[in-house]
Amino acid sequence: MEFVTGYQKGEEAELADLLAAEQGQKLILEGAVHSVRDMGDIAFVILRKKDGLIQTVWEEGKTNLDLAEIKEGDFVHVSGMVKDEERAPHKKEVRLETIEHLSHANGPLPLAIDKWKMNTSLEAKLDRRSLSLRNVRERARFRIQEGLVRGFRDFLYAQGFTEIHTPKLGAKSAEGGANLFKLSYFHRPAILQQSPQLYKQMMVGVFDRVFETGPVFRAEKHNTRRHLNEYTSLDFEMGYIHSFMDICEMETGFLQYTMDLLKKEYDKELKLLNVTLPDVSRIPYVRFDEAKRLVSEKYQRKIRNPFDLEPEEEELIGKYFKEECGADFVFVTHYPSKKRPFYAMDDPSDDRYTLSFDLLYKGLEITTGGQRVHEYQMLLDKMETRGMTEDGMEQYLDTFKYGMPPHGGLGIGLERLTMQILGEENVREACLFPRDMSRLEP
């Protein structure tokens, strides 16, 4: 009888093995042919691995395959001897002895993925997404995005949070409003969730502190550089808070931890993309109405909407705090009640405002959060005031009927955070497979 006893690393080397290898050592590699540079008697065959590019050298009469048989886009299994070479990407190269094809590229690649910058439009890159992401700079963006999610998870685990996974199909929306994707669920009306908000709150009564990373859906008819109709939200909810500032402090801690993680673990990608990480040692905060007044006075901009921030106002608030405090981030607190959902806790000293906030990063909202209503009767009263019914909300309300601690939380837009860190102009650059008003594929 035979048994599987666990994973055993194969003989194929990775980039780290090449860096540790001595001259003359034989290595076996597997990878994609990123580019071929024919120099006559020799050719540089650059292999693409998950962690970088490796220079291998084909030599006339010393490598088993003819150079004409090696094409960009092929996936290959090769062997050869390590040679020190100052001009190689990692000061080492592999002199090829054998090349065996794992698969062949059927025709020339439609995108020049071996170029430092692909000279093509965003739409062309999105249309050929699985290919464009093979460009080392394109894929580096998503390594950094991985670091953001990793930092979120690692930091919250260390703070005693439990990771949860909530349904994305539902009968009722957490946010309300008309911006919902509606569908038929076994002949019953259903929606795609705009947020895991109601489930997060319910789970605070179970685990005290919970978090989730997952997709959310917004049927907003926006065709702008900052909107997606499906994006990834980094959510957490925590119980036994003393004020909504506990939430701001937790997010600041996450940002501090994650920027340190990126510096340590993703330095190669940061340098590749020429990214300078923001200083998050301290983040200023300002009331919503005060922020409006400050930018109105400094930049002579009339306040047109007293209940919300327009995109231009967000940009000016970011500019103001960069100029006045040297800060890339700013918490804008105490948003008006009429622009916040029913579960947002009103400010006891002035119920026109809520104990909630947005976090702006370089003038763009990346986070919405705050303290929630945790008293059962207060929830019922707010719902009645807003003309809401309990239909479809019974189990959510039952959670509060039988007691809940003071709690609050937030949701962070992963793609927006990535976009701002990278200094991109369009959020689609920070999404593997964007979904917007005009794009449902690939």
C-alpha positions in Angstrom: 0.0 0.0 0.0 1.3 3.5 -0.9 0.8 6.7 1.0 1.1 10.5 0.5 3.3 11.8 3.3 3.4 15.5 2.5 4.9 18.0 0.2 8.5 17.5 -0.9 10.3 20.3 -2.7 11.5 19.2 -6.2 14.9 19.6 -7.7 13.9 22.7 -9.7 15.7 25.8 -8.4 14.1 29.2 -7.5 15.8 32.6 -7.7 17.0 32.3 -4.1 18.8 29.0 -5.0 20.5 30.8 -7.9 21.7 33.6 -5.6 23.1 31.0 -3.2 24.7 28.9 -5.9 28.5 28.8 -6.5 30.1 29.2 -9.9 30.2 25.8 -11.7 27.2 24.5 -9.8 24.6 22.7 -11.9 21.0 24.0 -11.6 17.7 22.9 -13.0 15.1 25.7 -13.7 11.6 25.9 -14.9 10.0 29.1 -16.1 8.6 31.2 -19.0 10.8 32.6 -21.8 10.4 36.3 -21.1 12.6 37.4 -23.9 15.3 36.2 -26.3 18.2 38.4 -27.4 20.1 36.8 -30.3 23.8 37.9 -30.3 25.0 35.4 -32.9 27.0 32.5 -31.4 25.2 33.1 -28.1 21.8 34.3 -27.1 20.4 35.6 -23.8 17.3 33.7 -22.9 15.6 35.5 -20.0 13.4 33.3 -17.9 10.5 34.7 -15.8 10.0 33.2 -12.4 7.5 34.1 -9.7 10.1 36.2 -7.9 12.0 37.8 -10.8 13.9 37.3 -14.0 16.9 35.0 -14.5 19.4 35.3 -17.2 20.3 32.1 -19.0 22.7 31.8 -22.0 22.2 29.7 -25.1 25.5 28.8 -26.8 25.9 27.5 -30.3 26.9 23.8 -30.2 26.7 23.6 -26.4 22.9 23.7 -25.9 20.8 20.8 -27.2 18.1 22.9 -29.0 18.5 25.2 -31.9 17.8 28.8 -31.0 15.0 29.0 -33.6 13.0 26.5 -31.5 12.9 28.9 -28.5 10.2 31.5 -28.6 9.0 34.2 -26.3 6.1 32.9 -24.3 7.3 29.3 -24.2 7.4 27.5 -20.9 10.6 25.5 -20.5 12.5 23.1 -18.2 16.3 23.8 -18.5 19.6 22.8 -16.9 23.0 24.4 -16.9 26.0 25.6 -15.0 26.0 28.8 -12.8 28.5 31.5 -13.9 29.2 34.7 -12.1 28.5 37.6 -14.4 28.5 41.3 -13.2 26.3 42.4 -16.0 23.5 39.8 -15.3 20.4 40.9 -13.4 21.6 39.2 -10.2 25.3 39.1 -11.1 24.8 35.4 -11.9 23.6 33.6 -15.0 23.1 30.0 -16.1 24.9 28.6 -19.1 22.3 26.3 -20.8 23.0 22.7 -21.5 19.5 21.3 -22.1 16.2 22.9 -22.8 12.9 20.9 -22.8 9.6 22.5 -23.7 6.7 22.3 -21.2 4.5 24.2 -23.6 4.8 26.3 -26.8 3.5 29.8 -27.5 1.4 29.6 -30.6 2.4 32.7 -32.4 4.0 36.1 -31.5 2.8 37.6 -28.2 0.2 40.4 -28.9 1.7 42.6 -26.2 5.3 43.5 -25.6 5.4 42.2 -22.1 9.2 42.1 -22.0 9.4 45.9 -22.2 10.1 48.0 -19.1 6.9 49.9 -19.8 4.3 48.5 -22.2 3.5 51.2 -24.7 -0.2 50.5 -24.8 -3.5 51.8 -23.4 -5.1 50.7 -20.2 -8.0 49.2 -22.2 -5.6 47.1 -24.3 -3.9 45.9 -21.1 -7.3 45.0 -19.6 -8.5 43.2 -22.8 -5.4 41.0 -22.6 -5.1 40.9 -18.8 -3.6 37.4 -18.4 -0.8 38.5 -20.7 -0.3 42.1 -19.6 0.2 40.9 -16.0 3.2 38.9 -17.1 5.1 42.2 -17.4 7.3 42.4 -14.3 6.2 46.0 -13.4 2.5 45.2 -13.9 2.6 42.1 -11.7 4.7 44.0 -9.1 1.6 46.1 -8.3 -0.2 43.1 -7.2 2.6 41.8 -5.1 2.4 45.1 -3.2 -1.4 44.6 -3.0 -0.8 41.2 -1.5 1.4 42.9 1.1 -1.5 45.2 2.1 -3.9 42.2 2.6 -1.2 40.2 4.4 -0.5 43.2 6.7 -4.3 43.6 7.4 -4.6 39.9 8.3 -1.4 39.6 10.3 -2.0 42.8 12.3 -5.6 41.9 13.2 -4.8 38.3 14.1 -2.2 39.8 16.5 -4.9 42.0 18.0 -7.2 39.1 18.8 -9.5 39.3 15.8 -11.2 36.3 14.3 -11.4 36.0 10.5 -15.0 35.4 9.2 -16.5 34.8 5.8 -20.0 36.1 5.2 -22.4 35.5 2.3 -22.5 37.8 -0.7 -26.0 36.8 -1.7 -28.8 38.3 0.5 -32.4 39.3 0.7 -31.7 42.8 2.2 -28.9 45.3 1.8 -26.8 46.6 4.7 -26.6 50.1 3.1 -30.1 50.6 1.6 -30.6 52.8 -1.4 -31.1 51.9 -5.0 -27.5 51.0 -6.0 -28.1 47.2 -5.8 -27.5 44.4 -8.2 -30.8 42.5 -8.1 -31.2 38.9 -9.2 -33.5 35.9 -8.9 -32.6 33.3 -6.3 -34.7 30.2 -6.9 -37.6 32.5 -8.0 -37.1 34.8 -5.0 -35.8 38.3 -5.2 -32.2 38.7 -4.0 -29.3 41.1 -4.1 -25.5 41.1 -4.2 -24.3 42.5 -0.9 -22.9 46.1 -0.8 -21.1 45.3 2.4 -20.7 42.6 5.1 -21.8 45.2 7.6 -24.8 43.5 9.2 -23.1 40.1 9.5 -20.0 41.7 11.0 -22.1 43.3 13.7 -23.9 40.1 14.4 -20.5 38.3 14.8 -19.2 40.9 17.3 -21.8 39.4 19.7 -20.0 36.0 19.1 -16.3 36.7 18.8 -15.9 40.3 20.1 -13.5 41.2 17.2 -13.9 40.1 13.6 -12.5 40.8 10.2 -13.1 39.8 6.6 -11.5 40.4 3.2 -13.9 39.8 0.3 -15.8 41.3 -2.7 -18.5 43.8 -2.4 -20.8 45.0 -5.1 -22.1 48.5 -5.9 -24.5 49.1 -8.8 -23.4 52.8 -9.1 -23.5 54.3 -12.6 -20.2 56.0 -12.2 -17.6 55.9 -14.9 -14.7 57.6 -13.1 -11.1 56.9 -12.3 -12.0 56.1 -8.7 -15.0 53.8 -9.0 -15.4 50.0 -9.5 -18.7 48.0 -9.4 -17.0 45.1 -7.7 -14.1 45.7 -5.4 -12.3 44.1 -2.5 -13.2 45.4 1.0 -11.0 45.0 4.0 -13.5 45.0 6.9 -13.2 44.8 10.6 -15.6 45.2 13.5 -14.6 45.3 17.2 -16.6 45.3 20.4 -16.2 47.0 23.8 -15.0 50.2 22.3 -14.9 53.4 24.3 -15.4 55.7 21.3 -15.1 55.7 17.5 -11.5 56.9 18.0 -10.6 53.3 19.0 -11.4 52.4 15.4 -9.2 55.2 14.1 -6.4 54.0 16.3 -6.7 50.4 15.2 -6.6 51.5 11.5 -3.5 53.6 12.2 -1.9 50.6 13.8 -2.7 48.5 10.8 -1.2 51.1 8.5 2.0 51.4 10.6 2.4 47.6 10.7 1.8 47.2 7.0 4.1 50.0 5.9 6.9 48.3 7.9 6.0 44.9 6.3 6.2 46.4 2.8 9.6 47.9 3.6 10.9 44.6 4.8 9.3 42.0 2.6 8.4 43.9 -0.6 11.4 46.2 -1.0 12.2 44.8 -4.5 8.7 45.7 -5.8 8.8 49.1 -4.2 12.1 49.9 -5.9 10.9 48.4 -9.2 7.9 50.8 -9.2 9.8 53.7 -7.5 7.3 53.8 -4.7 7.9 56.0 -1.6 5.8 54.8 1.3 3.9 57.4 3.4 4.7 58.4 6.9 2.0 57.0 9.1 3.6 57.6 12.5 0.8 59.9 13.3 -2.4 60.9 11.4 -4.3 64.1 11.9 -8.1 64.2 12.4 -10.6 66.9 11.9 -14.4 67.3 12.1 -16.3 67.2 8.8 -17.7 70.8 9.2 -14.3 72.1 10.2 -12.6 70.5 7.3 -15.1 72.1 4.9 -14.5 75.5 6.5 -10.7 75.2 6.4 -10.5 74.4 2.7 -13.2 76.9 1.8 -11.2 79.7 3.5 -7.7 78.7 2.3 -8.6 77.9 -1.3 -11.6 80.3 -1.8 -14.0 77.5 -2.6 -17.6 78.0 -1.9 -19.3 75.2 0.2 -22.0 73.9 -2.1 -23.1 70.7 -0.3 -23.2 70.9 3.5 -24.0 67.2 4.0 -21.2 65.4 2.0 -17.7 65.9 0.5 -17.4 66.4 -3.2 -14.4 64.8 -4.9 -12.7 68.2 -5.3 -13.2 68.9 -1.6 -11.6 65.6 -0.7 -8.6 66.6 -2.9 -8.4 70.0 -1.2 -8.6 68.5 2.3 -5.7 66.2 1.3 -3.8 69.2 0.0 -4.5 71.3 3.1 -3.1 68.6 5.5 -0.1 67.9 3.3 0.8 71.6 3.3 0.0 72.2 7.0 1.1 68.9 8.6 3.1 67.1 6.0 0.5 64.3 6.3 -0.7 62.1 3.4 -3.6 60.7 5.5 -6.3 62.6 7.4 -9.4 61.3 9.4 -12.5 63.4 8.7 -14.9 62.8 11.6 -18.5 63.5 12.5 -20.2 63.1 9.2 -23.8 64.4 8.9 -26.4 61.9 10.0 -28.5 62.2 6.9 -25.6 60.9 4.8 -24.8 57.9 7.0 -26.7 54.6 7.3 -29.2 53.8 10.0 -26.8 51.8 12.2 -24.3 54.8 12.5 -24.3 56.1 16.1 -25.5 59.8 16.3 -23.4 62.2 18.3 -25.1 62.5 21.7 -24.2 66.2 21.8 -25.6 67.0 18.4 -27.7 64.4 16.5 -27.2 66.1 13.2 -23.8 64.4 13.2 -22.5 60.9 13.7 -19.6 59.3 15.5 -18.2 58.2 12.2 -15.3 59.1 9.9 -13.7 58.7 6.5 -10.0 58.3 6.1 -8.6 60.2 3.1 -5.3 59.3 1.5 -3.8 61.9 -0.8 -7.2 63.4 -1.2 -9.2 60.2 -1.9 -11.5 58.4 0.5 -10.2 54.9 1.1 -12.1 54.1 4.4 -15.5 54.6 5.9 -16.1 53.6 9.5 -17.4 54.6 12.9 -19.3 53.6 16.0 -22.5 51.7 15.6 -25.8 51.8 17.4 -25.8 48.9 19.8 -29.1 49.5 21.7 -32.1 47.6 20.4 -34.7 50.3 20.9 -32.4 53.0 19.4 -32.1 50.9 16.3 -35.8 50.6 16.0 -36.3 54.3 16.5 -33.8 55.2 13.8 -35.3 52.8 11.4 -38.8 54.2 12.0 -37.5 57.8 11.6 -36.1 56.8 8.2 -39.2 55.1 7.1 -37.6 51.6 7.1 -39.5 48.4 7.9 -38.2 45.4 9.8 -39.0 43.1 6.9 -35.9 41.0 6.1 -34.1 42.5 9.1 -35.6 40.3 11.8 -32.5 38.2 12.5 -30.2 41.2 12.5 -32.5 43.0 15.0 -32.7 39.9 17.1 -29.0 40.2 17.7 -29.5 43.5 19.4 -32.7 42.4 21.1 -30.7 40.0 23.2 -27.8 42.4 24.0 -24.7 43.7 22.2 -21.6 45.5 23.4 -20.6 49.0 22.2 -18.9 48.4 18.9 -17.7 49.9 15.7 -15.7 49.1 12.6 -14.7 50.1 9.1 -14.3 49.1 5.5 -11.2 49.8 3.5 -11.2 49.8 -0.4 -8.2 47.7 -1.2 -7.9 48.9 -4.8 -8.1 52.5 -3.9 -5.5 52.1 -1.2 -3.3 50.2 -3.7 -3.9 52.9 -6.3 -2.8 55.7 -4.0 0.3 53.9 -2.7 1.4 53.3 -6.3 0.6 56.8 -7.5 -1.7 55.5 -10.3 -4.4 57.7 -11.9 -7.0 55.0 -12.4 -8.3 52.5 -9.9 -8.5 49.9 -12.7 -4.7 49.7 -12.7 -5.0 48.3 -9.1 -7.5 45.6 -9.9 -6.6 42.3 -11.5 -9.9 41.9 -13.4 -11.9 45.2 -13.1 -15.7 45.3 -13.2 -17.1 48.6 -14.2 -20.1 49.8 -16.2 -18.7 48.5 -19.5 -16.5 45.6 -18.6 -17.6 42.1 -17.6 -14.7 40.2 -19.0 -12.1 38.8 -19.0 
